[in-house]
Amino acid sequence: MREAEGGLGVARGKKVKFAIDWDVHPTEDSDDAMKRFARVMMKMGDPFQFFSDDDTQPCVQRQWILIGVSEENILDVAWKAWLTIAKVVSEACVWRGGEALDLSLECRHGSESIKVKTYDREEMESYGLLFVEGV
């Protein structure tokens, strides 16, 4: 597995319905990857109908990993590391007579919820991404 993987396709909500592998560099902005993808697909006449008008939205699906550390998404690895350290600190607080720390971290976003970015077709059309002259 590479340090970053990317796929572009269509989603319903945050659930990807169909995607193809697409070379998305780890530091490339998802919006730029979608623009590149849209231009290529529209020049081909949108053969997979990624940009057809139905109840799905074009999307970029990404995952980042730390090669040699874990095969899991980097966000999940960071969460587990934080939780391990927080438990030790919390136990030290209790040992010193204090209260245990709240380890719930309610602001945490699950890796599944940030893997997929969807795009509004109307916005893409307004930027000229879904029209290629002669297609």
C-alpha positions as CSV (number, residue, x, y, z in Angstrom):
1,M,0.0,0.0,0.0
2,R,1.2,3.5,-0.8
3,E,1.3,6.4,1.7
4,A,-1.8,7.8,0.1
5,E,-4.5,6.3,-2.0
6,G,-7.2,8.0,-4.0
7,G,-10.2,7.2,-6.0
8,L,-12.7,9.3,-7.8
9,G,-16.2,8.4,-8.5
10,V,-19.8,9.0,-7.3
11,A,-21.3,8.8,-3.8
12,R,-24.7,9.0,-2.3
13,G,-24.2,11.0,0.9
14,K,-20.8,9.9,2.2
15,K,-21.2,6.3,0.8
16,V,-19.2,5.7,-2.3
17,K,-21.2,3.9,-5.0
18,F,-18.6,3.6,-7.7
19,A,-15.0,4.8,-7.9
20,I,-11.9,4.2,-10.0
21,D,-8.3,4.4,-8.8
22,W,-6.9,7.8,-9.6
23,D,-3.4,9.1,-9.0
24,V,-3.8,11.6,-6.2
25,H,-0.5,12.8,-4.7
26,P,-0.6,12.9,-0.9
27,T,-0.1,16.6,-0.9
28,E,-2.5,17.3,-3.8
29,D,-5.7,19.2,-2.8
30,S,-8.8,17.0,-3.4
31,D,-10.4,19.9,-5.3
32,D,-7.5,20.0,-7.7
33,A,-7.7,16.2,-8.2
34,M,-11.4,16.5,-8.9
35,K,-10.8,19.3,-11.5
36,R,-8.2,17.1,-13.2
37,F,-10.5,14.1,-13.2
38,A,-13.5,16.1,-14.5
39,R,-11.5,17.5,-17.4
40,V,-10.2,14.0,-18.4
41,M,-13.7,12.4,-18.1
42,M,-15.5,15.2,-20.0
43,K,-12.9,15.1,-22.8
44,M,-13.8,11.4,-23.1
45,G,-17.5,12.1,-23.1
46,D,-18.0,11.0,-19.5
47,P,-18.1,7.2,-20.4
48,F,-18.8,6.1,-16.8
49,Q,-21.4,8.9,-16.3
50,F,-19.7,10.2,-13.2
51,F,-21.3,13.6,-13.9
52,S,-24.8,12.5,-15.0
53,D,-27.8,14.1,-13.4
54,D,-29.0,11.6,-10.9
55,D,-29.2,11.3,-7.1
56,T,-25.4,10.8,-6.7
57,Q,-22.6,13.3,-6.4
58,P,-19.1,13.2,-7.9
59,C,-16.6,12.5,-5.1
60,V,-13.0,12.1,-4.1
61,Q,-12.2,9.2,-1.8
62,R,-8.8,9.4,0.0
63,Q,-6.8,7.5,2.6
64,W,-3.5,8.3,4.2
65,I,-1.3,5.7,6.0
66,L,2.1,5.7,7.6
67,I,4.1,3.0,5.8
68,G,6.0,0.9,8.4
69,V,3.8,2.1,11.3
70,S,0.4,0.8,10.5
71,E,-1.9,-0.2,7.6
72,E,-4.6,1.9,9.2
73,N,-5.7,5.4,8.3
74,I,-3.4,8.0,9.8
75,L,-6.3,9.6,11.7
76,D,-7.1,6.2,13.4
77,V,-3.4,5.7,14.3
78,A,-3.2,9.2,15.8
79,W,-6.4,8.6,17.8
80,K,-5.1,5.3,19.3
81,A,-1.7,7.0,20.2
82,W,-3.6,9.9,21.9
83,L,-5.8,7.5,23.8
84,T,-2.8,5.4,25.0
85,I,-1.0,8.5,26.3
86,A,-4.2,10.0,27.8
87,K,-4.9,6.8,29.7
88,V,-1.4,6.9,31.2
89,V,-1.8,10.6,32.2
90,S,-5.3,9.9,33.6
91,E,-4.0,7.1,35.7
92,A,-1.1,9.3,37.0
93,C,-3.7,11.9,38.0
94,V,-5.7,9.4,39.9
95,W,-2.5,8.0,41.5
96,R,-1.7,11.5,42.7
97,G,-5.1,11.9,44.2
98,G,-6.8,13.8,41.4
99,E,-9.7,12.9,39.2
100,A,-9.6,10.7,36.1
101,L,-9.5,12.6,32.8
102,D,-12.5,12.6,30.4
103,L,-11.2,10.6,27.5
104,S,-14.3,10.8,25.3
105,L,-12.9,13.4,22.9
106,E,-16.3,14.2,21.5
107,C,-14.9,16.5,18.8
108,R,-13.1,13.5,17.1
109,H,-14.1,12.9,13.5
110,G,-14.0,9.3,12.5
111,S,-11.7,8.4,9.6
112,E,-14.7,7.2,7.6
113,S,-16.4,10.6,7.7
114,I,-13.4,12.4,6.3
115,K,-12.3,9.9,3.6
116,V,-15.0,11.1,1.1
117,K,-15.5,14.6,-0.2
118,T,-18.5,15.1,-2.4
119,Y,-19.1,17.9,-5.1
120,D,-22.2,19.6,-6.2
121,R,-22.7,19.3,-9.9
122,E,-24.2,22.8,-10.3
123,E,-21.1,24.3,-8.7
124,M,-18.9,22.3,-10.9
125,E,-20.9,23.4,-14.0
126,S,-20.6,27.1,-12.9
127,Y,-16.8,26.7,-12.9
128,G,-17.0,25.2,-16.4
129,L,-15.8,21.8,-15.3
130,L,-18.6,19.8,-16.8
131,F,-18.5,21.2,-20.2
132,V,-15.7,20.6,-22.7
133,E,-16.2,22.2,-26.2
134,G,-17.0,19.6,-28.8
135,V,-18.2,16.9,-26.4
